Amino acid sequence: MLDRSPLAPAQTPTLPPIAGVRLSAAACEIRYKGRKDATLIEFAPGSTVAGVFTRSLAPSAPVDLCRKHLKGKTARAILVNSGNANAFTGKLGKAACDRSAKAVAETLGCKIGEVFLASTGVIGEPLPVEKLLAGLDGLHRNLSGGGWADAGAAIMTTDTFPKLATRQARIGGVTVTINGIAKGSGMIQPDMATMLAFVATDAKIPAPVLQKLLSTGNERSFNCITVDGDTSTSDTLLLVATGQAKHAAVKSAADAHLKTFRKALDDLLVDLAVQVARDGEGATRLMTIDVTGAVSDKSAHRIALAIGNSPLVKTAVAGADANWGRIVMAVGKAGEKAERDKLKISIGGTTVAAKGQRVAGYDEAPVAAHMKGREIAIAVDLGLGRGEARVWSCDLTHGYIAINGDYRS
């Protein structure tokens, strides 16, 4: 087990039960020994579902299955395993998914199309599906409303801490709860989703509305983090609404009843996403990168990612080196509209460069002091328009190389 990240939250939140949701975790020894590596989440009949998935052109077998089942708009279960991604496994991977979904459906007495699967771990190795299914009876037997913490831990791979979050909101005067768990530490630059994340609420929301809320929230959260610039084959984010809360009917994503729910969901997604960035493999510093003044939000987002993914920027941050020239480099190479003499760059609230040169009387001392902290703030104003974006990244240390050099050993 890797040492807990120095950027980990001081406390792990306790997630309350949600009506219509039960969870359990078990040790199936799919890859890991002496730890839980499989999770089953059960939902009440009639629960609606939304999802976003990787845009990788080499998606895992579970992603293919989830995309197909999402068309049914309802979910009764999610079965997750860690240690094996069931990606690039050909016909064996599809067969493993089909067997798993059928077994879960028979166990819960639901339709196969209401079962969703997710796998994370090594790519290219056939999933030992017999081990996973051998643990299914135990997973079913141990389902409980209080299983969130175990579920969050069981889906981890190189993560150093479980990622959990909870929020409450009101819909038509009725209080609803939103809980979420996520995993991710390396192979992180999501493109439509995160590594794995599962969110549930007791709200009653139609699937099309749920999908709109999730897609919008995802663009502001998981699609705004990067650890290493690599998009996983397995990225999966699912949101399930059990409909157990008795509130006013919801008809559209713009419904006034959903105002606080939208805010709470967006906040929870950002919370989980930033926890993933905090747990970047070998990370010792979190970067928050704000880009303003771009010609569009999309352009600002691409520039922010160029900064967050630059090995030179990331290693400067790792070494607490106030080398702002590397930020200039990253902006210039991003392939987005930028004008040298309009750029303004700040680190930790101190402007270091503007109008094409270092600011007059520049004193590096406050910037150097900021660079020694755990959380680094980088701001770039392009002075061209109203486009803006915020991205979270982390530094690049020897720890990243050590973890990935030994990943399969």
N, C-alpha and C positions, 0 to 999 in steps of 0.2 A: 504494500500500500504506500502510495506517495505521501510525502509530508503535506499537510494542509496548506493551501495557498496563503501567503501573507496578506492577500487582498480579500480573503473570505469574510463574509459578514460576521460581526462579533457574536451574533446569536442566530440560531436556526429557528425560524418561526414554527409555531405549532398550528397545523391546519385543522380547522373544525370539520366535523362531519357535514356532508351535503346530502340532503334528502334525495334518494334515488341513486346514490353512488356507493359502491362497496369495492374495496381493494384488498389485495394480498400479495405477498412476495415469497419466493422459495429459492432454495439452492438446488439447481439442476445440473451443476458442473458442466455446463456447455463449454466453458473455457476456464473459468476461475475455480479455484478450490477454496473452501472455507468461507464463502460469502454468498449472499443471495444474488441471483442473476436472472430471475424471471419474475414478471409482474402480470397480474390479471386485474383488470378494472371492469366491473360490471355496472351496467346502467339499467334503470327502470324501463319497462316496455314503453314505447312511444317517444323515447329520447331522440332529439334531433341532433344532427352532426354537421360540422363544417371542417374543412381541412385545406392546407396548402402544403405543397411538396417541392422537393428539389427540382431544379430545371436541368440538372445533369442529364446528359444524353446516354448515360450508362446507369440508369436507376436500378435500385435493388428490387428483388421480387416482392417484398412487402409493400413497397411504394406502388408498384403496378396493381397489386390487389386492392390497396386502399383507394386508389383513383377509381377503380371499377366500382367498388362498393359505395363510394361516396355518392354516386348517382341515385342510390336508394333513399338518401336523406335521413335515414334513421340508424341508430347504433345501439347495440346491446352489450358489446364487450370490446376491449382492446387487450391483446396479448402481446407482451413485449419481452424480448430477451436481449441480454448484453453479452459481449464476448465474441459474437459472430454476426456479421452484417447481412448474411444471406444475399450478397451482391455479387454479380458476375459469376453466378452459379448455374446458369443455363436451365435446362429442364428439371434438374434436381431441385433448384431453388423454387421454381413454380410448384412442383409436386409437394415440397415441404410446406409451402403456404397453403395449398389446397387441403392437405391433411390436417394442418393446424386449425384452419378456419372451420372445417367440418367437425373436428373433435370438440372445439369450443361451443359450436352451435348445438351439438348433441348434448353436451354437458349442461348448458343453460336453457335448452329448449327453445331456441330462437332460429331465425333464418341465417343461412351462411352469409348472406349479403349484409347482415347486421354486425358481422365480426370484422374488426380491424386489427392489423398486425403491424409490428415495428421491430426491427432488429438493428443492432449497432455493434460494431467490433471489426474484426479482421475481414477484409474483402477477399473473395476468391476461394474461400474454403466452404465446402458443403456444410449446411447446418445439420448438426446431429439431432434431428427432429425427434428421434425416439426418446432422447433424454428430456427434451422439452415436454413432450406429451406424457411422459411418465410422471411428471410433477403436476399435471393438470388437476387430478383429483384433489391433491393437497391444497393447491391454489384455490380451488372452488370451495373446499371445506373450510378454509380459514378466512374467507372474505369477511370484511368488517368495514364499518364506516370510518374507523380510526386508522386505516392502513396507509395513510399518505406518506409518512416518514419512511417506512420500509419500502414503499414503492419508489420513492425518490432515490433511495440508496441503491436499489436493485438495478436500475437502468444505467448506472454509471459505468464508464470504462476507465479512461485515464483521469477522470474527474477526481479532485481531492476533497470535494464536499458536495452533498446533495443540494439541489437548487429547488427551493419551494417558495411559494408566495400565496397570499390570500387577501381578498378585498371584499368589502360589502358595498351594496348600492341599493337604491330604492327604485322600484318600478310601480307607478300608480299608487304610491303610498305604502307599498309592501316591500319589506327588506329581503334582498336576495344575496346569496354568497357566491363568490367565484374563487376557486382554488386552482393552482397550477403547479406542475413539476416539470423540470427540464433537465437535460444532460448535454454536456458538450465541453470540450477542453482543447481539442486539436481538430484539424481539418475543418476550420471554421471560417467561412465567409458565406453565410447563407444566401441563397438566391431563391426566394419565395418561402423559405421556412428556416427553422433552425435544425440542429442535429436531431434531437427528439424533444418534443414538448407536448404535454397533455393537459388540457384545461377543461374544467367542468363547472357547471353552475346549475342551481335549482330553478333558474328562470325558465319561463315558457316562451320560447322564441322560435318561429318558423325557420326551417333550414336555409332558405334563400337570404333571409335577414341575417341570420347567424353568419353565413358565408361572407356577406358584405362587411359586417363588423370585424370579422377575423382578418380578412384580406387587407382592410384599411389599417387596422392596428398592427399587423405584421410588418407593413412597409415602414412604420415609424419605430419599430423595435428590433426584431430579429434580423431584418434586412439592413440594419444600421450597425451591426457589429462585425468585427473581423479579428481573428487571431493570427492567421497565416495566409489568408487570401485563397484558401482552397475550399471548394464547395463539395460537400459530401454526396455520395450516391444515395444516402439514406434519409436526407432531411425530411422530417415529418412534423407537422404541427396540427393537432386535432383539438377542436372545441366541441364539447357535448353539452346540450341543455336538457335536463331531465324533465322540466315542466312541472315539478312538484310544488312550486310556489304559486299561490293563488292571487295573481295580480291582473290588472287590466290587460286586455288583449293587445298584442303588438302586431302592427301591420307592415311597417317599413323600418329600414335602418335609420331614417330621419325622424321617426316617431318621437314626439316630445317626451313621452314616458321613458324613453331610453337615455335621456341626457346623462344622468349620473352613472348608469350602467356602462355607457360607452367610455366615459372618463375612467371608471374603475377598471374596465377591461384593458384599456390602453396602458394604464399605469401598471397593472400586473404584468403585461407582456414586456414592457420596458424593464421592470424589475428582474424578471427571469432572464432576459437577454443580457443585461449588464452583469448579472451573476455569471453567465457563461464567459463573458469577456474577462471578468475578474479571475476566472479559473483557467485562463489560457495556459497551455503547457509551459511550465517553467517561468510563468509571469511573476514579476515583482512590482510592476507599476501599471496602473490603469491610465489610459489616455482618453480624454474627452476632447474631440476635435470638432470645433464649430467653424463652418464656412458660411460666410454671408456675402452679399453683393455680387452673386453670380448671375449669369444670364437666365438661369432657370433652377428650380429645385433639383432636377435631375443632374444638371451640370455640377451643382454644389456637392451633391452626394458622391459623384464620381471623383471629384477633387479630394473630398474628405477621405474616401477610401484609398486614394493614391498615397495620401500622407500616412494613413494608418497601416498600410501594407508595405511601405518602404522599409527594406531591411536596414538602410542607413539611418532613417529616422528612429526605428525601433531599437537599434543597438545604441544610438546616442542616448535615448531615454534610459536604456538599461545601465549605461555608464554614467548617468546623471550629467551628461555633457550638454551644455547649452549651445549646441551647434545649430543655430537657426537656419544656416545656409542649406541644410539638408531639407528643410521644409520648403524653401524656395525651389529647390530642385524638384521635389515631389509635385508641387503645383505646376511647374513648367512642363513636366513630362506627362501630365494626366490626359492630354489630348482634348482638353476643354478650353473654351475661350478664356484667356487671361492676358492682362497687359502689365508688363513689368513695372511701369512707372505709376500704376494705380494700386499696386498691392500694399496691404498693411498687415503685418504679422505681429501677434502678441503671444507671449508665453506667461502663464500665471498672472495675467492681468497687466503685464508690463509690455508696452509696445517696443519692439526691438528693431523693426524695419518699416519704412514707409517711403512712398514716392521713389522707389527704385534704389534705395540705399539704406544703410544703417542710420537710425535716428541720431540727430545731433546730441552730443553729451551722453551717449548710451553708457549705462552702468550695468555691467553683467552681474553684479553681486546679488540683487534680488532674484534674478532669473536662475542663477546657479543654486541659490537656496531653495527655490521652488522645485528645481529638478531633482533634489535630494529627497523629496517627499514621495508618498505612495501614489498620489493621484496628480496627474499632469494635465494641465489645461492648455490647449493650443487653439488659437483663434486666427482665422485668415479672413480678411475682407478684400474682395476682388475689385470693389468699386465700379461694377459694371451694370448691376441690376438689382432685383429684389429676391433672387433665388437664394435659398438657405438650406442647410442640412446639418445634422449632428450625427457623428459616428463615434462609436467606442472601440478602442483597440487596446493592445497591451505591448509591453516591451518584448524584445527577443533576447533570450539569455542562453547560456550553455545548457541550461536545464531542458530547453526545447529539443536540442540535438540529442541529449542523453535519452530522453523519454522516447523519441521517435527512432533513434538508432537501435534501441533494445525492445521495440514494441512487440515483436513476434517471438522474442526469446524467452 
